[in-house]
Amino acid sequence: MRAALLLLPILSPALAAYEKTTGVPPALLSKYAPHTSGKWSCLDGSKEIPWDFVNDDSCDCPDGSDEPGTSACPNSTFYCRNDGHFGATITSSRVNDGLCEKECCDGSDELPGVCPNTCKEVGEAYRKKRAEEIKIQKTGSKIRSSYITFAQKEKKRLEGLVQNLADEIALREKEVARLRDISDRAESMSAAALERKKQSPLYLTLIEHASALKSLQREYKKRVAAEKKLGEILDTLRSGYNPNYQDMAVLAAVRGWEEHAGLPHIGVEADAAEHDEQAEPEKKDKKTAAKKEEALDEDAWTLEELEEDLDELLKMDYLSLLLESDDSSSASGGSMIFDIAAYLPDSVIPAYEDFKDALVILLQTFGIISPQTDRPSSADTSKSRQALLAAEKAVTKVQKELKDADDQLGRLNDPAGYGPEGEWKKLQDLCISREMGDYNYELCFFKEAKQKPLKGGTTFSLGKWGTWNPEAESGTAEYYAKQVYTKGARCWNGPERTLTVLLTCGTENAVTSVSELEKCQYQYTATTPALCMPVEEGVGRDEL
């Protein structure tokens, strides 16, 4: 006891200094010391007060800096040291109010003995939780890296696809222009003139050959079907007969089929390998002979070409070929009367055209030439028109594909689309869901969210893809932590359904909870590796 009393004068200054700095954050400790005069300056420099006035539970400084450890100044703050955990700051109004604040696990916000010091337990729990979070973040960041790699490959693919589609459109537009010219000429040509052209030996020969090919194709298909059926019958006979008891006619039929089909004799399959080795030189000789025979006629079609390409050949529009051939002939050796304008100066062409028209009318009046008043035959021009429409439809289809590819490429290059590194492209159309109550709540990223009943009933749309977090700046972590889906199915006597998705880092793409905040306003929480940024060097060590 006497020893304690002897130490009291020594400890008193230290205890007094500690009391004066109670509630002071570490960054300001150096400013809480008295001047040599025994005075102390308020932190805002507004006045000097005696050092004894600091933390005396009476507010003397306008900025409240003289009472960091009490609740005397309403505009002051209190710092909890929380040794063993993180320090925290609370408002001075919460100091000495009889309540143990969770931010101050050391209990320093109240008088000694009121609140227990739980910083050791709180710190250990926090470090354990943080270690798990860092582990998840590291794993998730590796998955996110694979998403970025996928986006880079997808970008290259889309760039190549855009170029290929643009080239294809250019070629198809040329084909459309060619077919339109043929169609226009076919429709403007009189039926009689078109009929005369169709009587040309070349056109009649083409039609005759096409008819013959169609007939040959029809008979070929019949014979292939018959041969297949016969092969099935002979296979059944071969597998079912007994070579020791059947008569010679059946044996001869089976042996003949085996030789024709290149099959080993039934019952002696064990000798098939030896048979194949002996027959191999003979097969090679036959193949060589077949190749030599094929080489005799270089233009002959192979069996594969006949089966795959003959249909396209038979679908050819011979009328278009006729008109193109006629156009080519006219271009190389046409009448000089109607080509003469190409040799005249531009200034005299109008006078020449008037003279030509007057001459044609005069010749028609005297019956020397007949006016072309016949309308073209719709039956003769329908094929050219159909070919034109098909070509135009094909161009429209490729143009749509190009637009879609352009849109996808644009979203990959836009931080407001698939993220700054394209990491969200991997999730496009990926659907995740969670069962809750009587419903299955589904989310298809960048597409639509739905509420599906588990026991039958109507599926409702909770919203279609709208935007990222509208309250955050594009490119920030907060921006990608929220998705908004709008324009869902309308509620009964209510608004359209909407959905907000709150996203956090996780090793899986998964819906973790579903709630209806207000009528027809839904909220999902979900995890995704796309939000797992790489762990900075030293972060885990410093915190743990």
C-alpha positions in Angstrom: 0.0 0.0 0.0 2.8 2.3 1.0 4.6 1.5 -2.3 1.5 2.4 -4.3 1.2 5.7 -2.4 4.9 6.4 -3.2 4.3 5.8 -6.9 1.2 8.0 -7.1 3.1 11.3 -7.5 5.1 9.7 -10.3 2.0 8.3 -12.2 -0.2 11.3 -11.7 1.3 13.5 -14.5 1.2 10.5 -16.9 -2.5 9.8 -16.0 -3.3 13.5 -16.3 -1.7 13.6 -19.8 -3.7 10.5 -20.8 -6.9 12.1 -19.7 -6.2 15.2 -21.6 -5.7 13.2 -24.8 -8.6 10.9 -24.3 -10.7 10.8 -27.6 -7.9 12.4 -29.6 -7.1 10.6 -33.0 -3.4 9.6 -33.5 -2.9 12.2 -36.2 -3.7 15.1 -33.7 -1.9 13.8 -30.6 1.1 16.1 -31.2 -1.2 19.2 -31.0 -2.5 18.3 -27.6 0.4 19.6 -25.5 0.5 22.8 -23.4 2.7 25.8 -24.2 5.5 26.8 -21.8 3.1 29.5 -20.5 0.7 26.7 -19.4 -1.8 27.8 -22.1 -3.2 25.7 -25.0 -4.5 27.0 -28.4 -7.8 25.8 -29.8 -7.2 23.9 -33.1 -8.9 26.5 -35.2 -6.6 29.2 -33.6 -9.5 31.2 -32.4 -8.3 31.5 -28.8 -6.0 30.3 -26.0 -7.3 28.6 -22.9 -5.6 27.2 -19.8 -4.3 23.6 -20.4 -6.5 22.6 -17.4 -9.6 23.5 -19.4 -8.9 20.6 -21.9 -11.3 17.7 -21.3 -12.8 19.3 -18.3 -16.4 18.6 -19.5 -16.9 22.3 -20.4 -16.9 23.6 -23.9 -14.5 26.5 -24.3 -13.3 26.5 -27.9 -15.7 27.4 -30.7 -14.6 24.4 -32.7 -15.1 22.1 -29.7 -11.5 20.9 -30.0 -10.9 21.3 -26.2 -13.3 18.5 -25.4 -12.2 15.5 -27.5 -13.0 13.0 -24.7 -16.4 14.3 -23.3 -19.8 15.2 -24.7 -19.6 18.9 -23.6 -19.2 20.2 -27.2 -22.0 19.2 -29.6 -19.8 19.7 -32.7 -16.9 17.5 -31.4 -15.9 13.9 -32.2 -14.5 11.1 -30.0 -11.8 8.7 -31.2 -11.8 5.1 -29.8 -8.3 3.6 -29.9 -9.7 0.0 -29.9 -6.3 -1.7 -29.3 -6.3 -5.1 -31.1 -8.7 -3.9 -33.7 -9.3 -0.8 -35.8 -9.8 2.7 -34.3 -13.1 4.4 -34.8 -14.7 7.9 -34.6 -18.1 8.6 -33.1 -19.9 11.9 -32.5 -19.3 13.4 -29.0 -23.0 13.2 -28.2 -22.7 9.4 -27.9 -19.9 9.7 -25.2 -20.9 8.9 -21.6 -24.6 8.3 -22.6 -24.7 5.0 -20.8 -24.7 3.0 -24.0 -21.9 0.8 -25.2 -21.3 1.8 -28.8 -20.3 -1.1 -31.1 -17.7 1.2 -32.8 -15.8 1.4 -29.5 -15.1 -2.2 -28.7 -12.6 -1.0 -26.0 -15.5 0.7 -24.0 -13.6 4.0 -23.9 -16.8 6.0 -24.9 -18.1 5.4 -21.3 -16.7 5.7 -17.8 -14.3 2.9 -16.7 -16.2 -0.3 -15.8 -19.4 0.5 -17.7 -18.5 -1.3 -21.0 -16.3 -4.4 -21.4 -13.3 -4.4 -23.7 -14.1 -6.9 -26.5 -11.5 -5.7 -29.0 -9.5 -8.9 -28.9 -12.5 -11.1 -29.8 -13.9 -8.5 -32.3 -10.4 -8.2 -33.9 -10.0 -11.9 -34.2 -13.4 -12.4 -35.8 -12.8 -9.6 -38.2 -9.4 -10.9 -39.3 -10.9 -14.4 -39.8 -13.7 -13.0 -41.9 -11.3 -10.7 -43.9 -9.0 -13.7 -44.6 -11.9 -15.6 -46.1 -12.9 -12.5 -48.2 -9.4 -12.2 -49.5 -9.3 -15.9 -50.4 -12.6 -15.5 -52.3 -11.3 -12.3 -54.0 -8.1 -14.0 -55.1 -10.0 -17.0 -56.5 -12.6 -14.8 -58.1 -10.0 -12.5 -59.7 -8.5 -15.6 -61.5 -11.9 -16.4 -62.9 -12.3 -12.7 -63.8 -9.0 -12.9 -65.7 -10.4 -15.8 -67.8 -13.4 -13.6 -68.5 -11.1 -10.9 -69.8 -9.2 -13.4 -72.0 -12.5 -14.5 -73.4 -13.5 -10.9 -74.1 -10.2 -10.3 -76.0 -10.8 -13.4 -78.2 -14.4 -12.4 -78.7 -13.3 -8.9 -79.8 -10.9 -10.3 -82.4 -13.6 -12.7 -83.6 -16.2 -9.9 -83.9 -13.7 -7.7 -85.7 -13.0 -10.4 -88.2 -16.7 -11.2 -88.5 -17.6 -7.5 -89.1 -15.0 -7.3 -91.9 -16.2 -10.6 -93.5 -19.8 -9.5 -93.4 -19.0 -6.1 -94.9 -17.2 -7.9 -97.8 -20.1 -10.3 -98.2 -22.6 -7.5 -98.3 -20.6 -5.8 -101.0 -20.6 -9.0 -103.1 -24.3 -9.6 -102.5 -25.2 -6.1 -103.4 -23.4 -6.5 -106.8 -25.4 -9.7 -107.3 -28.6 -7.8 -106.4 -27.8 -5.1 -109.0 -27.1 -7.8 -111.6 -30.4 -9.6 -110.9 -32.3 -6.4 -110.8 -31.0 -5.5 -114.3 -32.0 -8.9 -115.6 -35.5 -8.6 -114.0 -36.0 -5.1 -115.3 -35.1 -6.2 -118.8 -37.2 -9.3 -118.6 -40.2 -7.2 -117.5 -39.7 -4.5 -120.1 -39.3 -7.0 -122.9 -42.4 -8.0 -124.8 -43.8 -11.5 -124.4 -43.3 -12.1 -128.2 -39.7 -11.0 -128.1 -39.0 -13.1 -125.0 -40.7 -16.1 -126.6 -38.5 -15.7 -129.8 -35.4 -15.7 -127.6 -36.5 -18.8 -125.8 -36.7 -20.6 -129.2 -32.9 -20.2 -129.6 -31.0 -23.5 -130.1 -28.8 -22.8 -127.0 -31.7 -22.2 -124.7 -33.7 -25.2 -126.0 -30.6 -27.4 -125.6 -30.1 -26.2 -122.0 -33.7 -27.0 -121.1 -33.5 -30.4 -122.8 -30.3 -31.2 -120.9 -31.8 -30.0 -117.6 -34.8 -32.3 -118.2 -32.6 -35.2 -118.9 -30.5 -34.6 -115.8 -33.7 -34.4 -113.7 -34.9 -37.7 -115.1 -31.5 -39.3 -114.5 -31.4 -38.0 -111.0 -34.9 -39.4 -110.3 -34.0 -42.9 -111.7 -30.6 -42.8 -109.8 -32.4 -42.2 -106.5 -34.8 -45.0 -107.2 -32.0 -47.4 -107.9 -30.0 -46.3 -104.8 -33.1 -47.0 -102.7 -33.6 -50.4 -104.3 -29.9 -51.4 -103.9 -30.1 -50.4 -100.2 -33.2 -52.6 -99.7 -31.6 -55.5 -101.6 -28.4 -55.1 -99.4 -30.5 -55.3 -96.3 -32.2 -58.5 -97.5 -28.9 -60.1 -98.4 -27.3 -59.1 -95.1 -30.2 -60.8 -93.3 -29.7 -63.9 -95.5 -25.9 -63.8 -94.8 -26.3 -63.5 -91.1 -29.0 -66.2 -90.8 -28.0 -69.0 -93.0 -26.0 -72.1 -92.0 -23.1 -72.7 -94.4 -23.1 -76.5 -93.5 -26.8 -77.2 -94.3 -28.0 -74.6 -96.8 -28.2 -75.6 -100.5 -25.7 -74.4 -103.1 -27.9 -71.7 -104.5 -28.1 -69.9 -101.2 -24.4 -70.4 -100.6 -23.6 -69.0 -104.1 -25.9 -65.9 -103.4 -24.2 -65.2 -100.1 -20.7 -65.6 -101.4 -21.5 -63.4 -104.4 -22.9 -60.7 -102.1 -19.8 -60.9 -99.8 -17.5 -60.5 -102.8 -19.6 -57.6 -104.2 -19.8 -55.8 -100.8 -16.2 -56.5 -99.8 -17.3 -58.6 -96.8 -15.4 -61.6 -95.2 -17.0 -65.0 -95.6 -19.5 -65.6 -92.8 -18.1 -68.0 -90.2 -14.5 -67.3 -91.0 -14.2 -63.7 -89.6 -11.1 -64.8 -87.8 -9.4 -65.2 -91.2 -10.6 -61.7 -92.3 -7.4 -60.0 -91.4 -5.3 -62.4 -93.4 -7.9 -62.1 -96.3 -7.5 -58.3 -96.1 -3.7 -58.5 -96.3 -3.9 -60.7 -99.3 -6.5 -58.5 -101.0 -4.7 -55.2 -100.2 -2.4 -55.2 -103.3 -5.4 -56.1 -105.4 -7.4 -53.2 -103.9 -4.5 -50.8 -104.5 -4.3 -51.9 -108.1 -8.1 -51.4 -108.5 -7.9 -47.9 -107.0 -5.0 -47.0 -109.2 -6.9 -48.2 -112.2 -10.0 -46.2 -111.1 -7.9 -43.1 -110.8 -6.4 -43.6 -114.2 -9.9 -44.1 -115.6 -11.1 -40.9 -113.9 -8.1 -38.9 -115.2 -9.2 -39.6 -118.7 -12.1 -37.1 -118.4 -11.1 -34.1 -116.3 -14.5 -32.5 -116.5 -16.4 -35.5 -115.2 -18.2 -35.1 -111.9 -17.4 -37.4 -108.9 -20.2 -39.3 -107.1 -19.9 -36.9 -104.2 -20.4 -33.9 -106.5 -23.4 -35.5 -108.2 -25.0 -36.1 -104.8 -24.3 -32.6 -103.3 -24.1 -30.2 -106.2 -26.6 -31.5 -108.8 -29.6 -30.0 -107.1 -28.1 -26.5 -107.2 -27.3 -26.9 -110.9 -30.9 -28.0 -111.7 -32.3 -25.0 -109.8 -30.4 -22.6 -112.1 -32.5 -19.8 -113.7 -31.9 -20.5 -117.4 -34.0 -17.5 -118.5 -31.6 -15.2 -116.6 -28.7 -16.9 -118.4 -30.4 -16.3 -121.7 -30.9 -12.6 -121.0 -27.3 -12.3 -119.8 -26.0 -14.0 -122.8 -28.1 -11.8 -125.1 -26.8 -8.7 -123.2 -23.2 -9.8 -123.6 -23.7 -10.4 -127.3 -25.4 -7.0 -127.7 -22.5 -5.3 -125.9 -19.9 -7.0 -128.2 -21.7 -6.6 -131.5 -24.8 -4.5 -131.2 -26.4 -2.2 -133.8 -24.5 0.9 -134.6 -27.8 2.8 -135.0 -28.5 2.8 -131.3 -24.8 3.1 -130.3 -24.2 6.2 -132.4 -25.0 8.5 -129.5 -21.8 7.3 -127.9 -19.8 9.0 -130.7 -21.6 12.3 -130.8 -20.7 15.5 -128.8 -22.9 16.1 -125.8 -24.3 19.3 -127.4 -25.9 17.5 -130.3 -27.3 14.5 -128.4 -30.7 16.1 -127.6 -31.3 16.9 -131.2 -30.2 13.4 -132.2 -32.6 11.8 -129.7 -35.5 13.9 -131.0 -34.7 13.0 -134.6 -34.5 9.3 -133.7 -37.9 9.3 -131.9 -39.5 11.1 -134.9 -38.0 8.5 -137.3 -39.3 5.6 -135.3 -42.8 7.1 -135.1 -42.8 7.6 -138.9 -41.7 4.0 -139.6 -44.4 2.7 -137.3 -47.0 4.9 -139.0 -46.3 3.4 -142.4 -46.2 -0.1 -140.9 -42.5 -0.6 -141.6 -41.9 -1.6 -138.0 -44.4 -2.7 -135.3 -44.9 -0.7 -132.1 -43.9 -2.8 -129.0 -47.1 -2.7 -127.1 -47.1 -6.3 -125.8 -46.8 -6.6 -122.1 -44.2 -9.0 -120.7 -45.4 -12.5 -119.6 -45.6 -12.8 -115.8 -44.9 -16.5 -116.1 -41.7 -15.9 -118.0 -40.4 -13.2 -115.7 -41.4 -14.7 -112.4 -38.2 -16.7 -112.0 -36.0 -13.6 -112.4 -38.2 -11.6 -110.0 -38.0 -14.4 -107.4 -34.3 -14.6 -107.8 -34.0 -10.8 -107.2 -36.3 -11.0 -104.1 -34.2 -13.9 -102.7 -31.0 -12.0 -103.2 -32.4 -8.9 -101.6 -33.6 -10.9 -98.6 -30.2 -12.4 -98.3 -28.6 -8.9 -98.2 -31.0 -7.8 -95.5 -30.2 -10.9 -93.4 -26.4 -10.3 -93.7 -26.9 -6.6 -92.9 -28.8 -7.5 -89.7 -26.0 -9.9 -88.8 -23.5 -7.1 -89.4 -25.5 -4.7 -87.2 -25.7 -7.2 -84.4 -21.9 -7.9 -84.6 -21.2 -4.1 -84.7 -23.4 -3.6 -81.6 -21.6 -6.4 -79.7 -18.2 -5.0 -80.7 -19.3 -1.5 -79.6 -20.4 -2.8 -76.2 -17.1 -4.6 -75.8 -15.3 -1.3 -76.4 -17.6 0.8 -74.2 -17.1 0.8 -70.3 -20.9 1.3 -70.0 -21.4 -1.9 -72.0 -19.4 -4.9 -70.9 -17.0 -3.2 -68.6 -13.6 -1.5 -69.0 -11.9 -4.8 -69.9 -14.9 -6.5 -71.4 -15.1 -8.9 -68.4 -18.9 -8.8 -68.4 -19.2 -10.2 -72.0 -18.8 -13.7 -70.6 -22.1 -13.3 -68.7 -24.1 -12.2 -71.7 -27.4 -14.3 -71.6 -26.1 -16.4 -68.7 -29.1 -17.3 -66.6 -28.9 -17.9 -62.8 -31.9 -18.5 -60.4 -33.0 -19.1 -56.8 -36.0 -20.8 -55.5 -37.9 -18.9 -52.8 -41.3 -19.8 -51.5 -43.6 -20.9 -54.3 -41.4 -19.3 -57.1 -38.2 -19.6 -58.9 -36.6 -16.2 -59.5 -34.5 -16.2 -62.6 -32.0 -13.6 -63.9 -30.5 -13.7 -67.4 -27.8 -11.1 -67.5 -28.3 -8.3 -70.0 -31.6 -9.8 -71.0 -34.5 -10.3 -68.6 -35.5 -11.4 -65.1 -38.5 -13.6 -64.5 -40.7 -14.9 -61.6 -41.7 -18.5 -62.4 -44.2 -20.4 -60.3 -43.1 -23.8 -59.1 -46.5 -25.4 -59.1 -47.9 -24.2 -62.4 -49.3 -20.8 -63.3 -48.2 -17.6 -65.1 -44.6 -16.5 -65.5 -44.1 -12.8 -65.0 -41.3 -10.6 -66.3 -39.7 -8.7 -63.5 -37.9 -6.4 -66.0 -35.7 -6.3 -69.1 -32.1 -5.1 -69.1 -31.9 -1.3 -68.6 -28.7 0.1 -67.2 -25.9 -0.1 -64.7 -26.0 1.9 -61.5 -27.4 5.3 -62.6 -26.2 6.9 -59.4 -22.5 6.1 -59.9 -19.9 7.3 -62.4 -19.2 5.0 -65.3 -16.1 2.8 -64.9 -16.1 2.8 -61.0 -16.6 -0.2 -58.9 -19.9 1.2 -57.6 -21.1 1.5 -61.2 -20.8 -2.2 -61.8 -22.2 -3.2 -58.4 -25.8 -2.6 -59.4 -27.9 -3.5 -62.4 -31.4 -2.1 -63.1 -34.0 -4.1 -65.1 -37.2 -2.2 -66.1 -40.4 -2.5 -68.0 -41.5 -5.8 -66.6 -45.1 -7.2 -66.5 -47.6 -4.7 -65.1 -48.9 -5.6 -61.6 -52.7 -5.9 -61.0 -53.9 -2.3 -60.6 -50.2 -1.2 -60.2 -47.1 -0.2 -62.0 -44.8 -2.2 -64.2 -42.5 -4.5 -62.3 -38.8 -3.5 -61.9 -35.8 -5.2 -60.5 -32.5 -4.0 -58.9 -29.6 -6.4 -58.7 -27.0 -5.7 -56.1 -23.7 -7.5 -57.0 -20.7 -8.4 -54.9 -17.5 -10.4 -55.5 -17.9 -14.2 -55.4 -16.4 -17.3 -56.9 -19.8 -18.2 -58.5 -22.5 -16.4 -60.5 -25.4 -17.0 -58.1 -28.5 -15.3 -56.7 -28.2 -15.2 -52.9 -31.4 -13.5 -51.9 -34.7 -12.1 -53.3 -37.0 -9.5 -51.7 -39.9 -7.2 -52.7 -39.0 -3.8 -51.3 -42.3 -2.2 -52.3 -45.2 -3.3 -54.5 -43.8 -4.5 -57.8 -40.3 -3.4 -56.9 -38.0 -6.4 -56.5 -34.4 -6.7 -55.4 -31.9 -9.5 -55.9 -28.5 -9.9 -54.3 -26.0 -11.9 -56.3 -22.4 -12.8 -56.5 -20.1 -12.9 -59.6 -16.4 -13.3 -60.3 -16.7 -10.3 -62.7 -16.5 -8.0 -59.7 -13.4 -9.6 -58.1 -10.5 -7.2 -58.7 -6.9 -8.5 -58.2 -5.8 -8.3 -54.5 -3.2 -5.5 -54.2 0.3 -6.5 -52.9 0.4 -6.3 -49.1 -3.3 -5.8 -48.5 -3.9 -9.1 -46.8 -0.7 -8.8 -44.7 -1.4 -5.2 -43.6 -4.9 -5.9 -42.5 -4.3 -9.3 -40.9 
